[in-house]
């Protein structure tokens, strides 16, 4: 089985476990009340991110900015959609890739304010002759007072017909964002 298939299957299994498990807390205090609303809320997050690649990768580091829409279905599960700009910098300035990522995913909050997230989507290349990448992510984060800090692994699968071809690779990234409630 391919690695991407294993990662995708593991992510789906984790989501299924977290969304079907009944979690019980001790008692709710007055500071917990805003978190325990009925859910069904919308947030818009504006963030920046930076990441590094493994030694075997032809890429060195990445940076970008994004806008993420979050629809809280319940206090424990949210659906996300994001888009933005990402720049992947190659080692020795041999390969530089600019693309617009468009992803959709799920956030699960197993512990108050802490989340596990997974997303999948496409990276639309900006350069002529470059092909669209498949992007998949998995990570965890923490939301507090409107701020959102998260770490993730973001993998890229590139089309071999692309003029900017690079082997399947991925970055370990940090995202800092601020969420606005709508």
N, C-alpha and C positions, 0 to 999 in steps of 0.2 A: 504494500500500500504506500502511496506517495506520502511524503511528509506533510504536504498541505492538506491532504485528505484526513490524515490523523489529527492535525491541529483543528480543522473544521469540525470533525466528529467529536473531539474532546470538548470543544467550546459549546457545541449544541447540547452535549450531555450535561455539562456543568450548568448551563442555563436551565435545562429541564429540571435538574435536581433542586436548584435554588428557587425556582418559581413554584414548584409543587410541594416544597417542604413548609410545614407550619412552624413558625418560630414564635416562642412565647417569651416576653420580657418580664421583669419583676413587676414594678409599678411605674406608672407614668407620673412624672412630676410636671409642674407648670412650665419648666423650660423645654419639655418634650412636646408640648402641645402644637407648635407650628409644624413640626415634622410629622405629626400624626393626623394631619388633615385628611380629607377624603381622597387625596391624590388628584388626578385629572387636572394637573396644572401644566403650564408651558413655561419654558425657560429658553433664553437665547444666550449662549456663551460666546465670548470673544477671547481667543487665546493665541499664544505664541508657543512654539516648540523648537526643540533642538535635540539632535541625536547623534550617536556614533555607530559605526559599523564594525563588524568583526574583522580581524586581521586578514582573513582569506578573501574578503570582499574587494572588488575593484574600486569601491567607493570608500570615502574617508569619513565625512560627516554630512549632516543635513540640518536645515533650518526652515521654518515656515510660519504661516499664520493661518488661522481658520475661524469660521463661524459655525457653531454647533447649535442645532435646534433640539430641544429635549421635551418630550411629552411624557409627563409622569402619569402612568396608567393607574398605579397604586402607590402608596408610600414606599414600596419595596421594588417596583419594576418600572423602568422607563424605556421608551423607544427613542432612538436618536437618528439624526441625519446631519451630515456635516459636509462642508466644502471650504476650499481655501486655495493656498499657494504653497508649494513645497519646492525647495532647491536641494538637489543631491550633488555634493561635490566629490569628484573623483580624486584618487591619489595622484600626486604630481600634476594636477590640472589637466589630466588626459581626458577625463570624461566628466562633463557637467550636464545634469539633467534638470529641466524645469518642467513641472506639470501641475495640473489642477486636480486635486483629489476630490472625489465625490463618493461618500460612504454612508451606509446605513447600518444601524446596529441596535444593541440592547444593553442597558445598564441594570444590574441587579444590586440592591443594597442589603446584604446579609446582616450587616451591623450598622447601627445608626451613623449616617453621614459617610460611611466607607462603602465604596462600590467596586464591583468587578464589571468590566466592560469588554465587549467584543464587537467588531465592526468588519464589514467587507464592502468592497466597491471597486471603482476604477480610477486610474490616474491618467488623465487626458494630457498627453504630451504637448508642449507648446512649440517645440522645434519642428521644422519641416522634415518629413521622412521618418519621424519617430512614431512608434505605435503606442497604443494604449496598454498600460500595465494593469494587472489584477493586483489589488491591495487587500491584505487581511491584517487585522490587529487583535491583540488581546492584552489586557492590562488591568491595573487597579488604581484607585485614587481616593481622594478625600475631599468632601465639600464642606466649607465652613464660612458662614457670614457672607455668602455670595461668591467667595473664592473657590476655585477648583484646582487642585494639584493632582496630577496623575502621571504614572509611568506606564509605558507600554512597549511591546515588541510590535513593530510594523514590518510585515514582509511584502516583498515585491516580486511578481512573476512577470517577466518581460517577454514580448514576442520576438522570436529569433529573426524575423524579417525587418526589424527596426534598424534604422541607421545609427541609433544610439543604444545598441544592444548591450546588455550586461546580464550575467548569469543571475539566477534566482538568488536574492540576497535580502537582507533586512536590517533595520536599525533598532537600537534600544534608545527610546526617546523619553524626554521629560516635557510635560505640557503644563503651562501656567495660564489660567484663564479667570475671567470674571463672568458670572451668570446673572442675567437680568430676568426677573420674574415678569411675566406678562399677565 
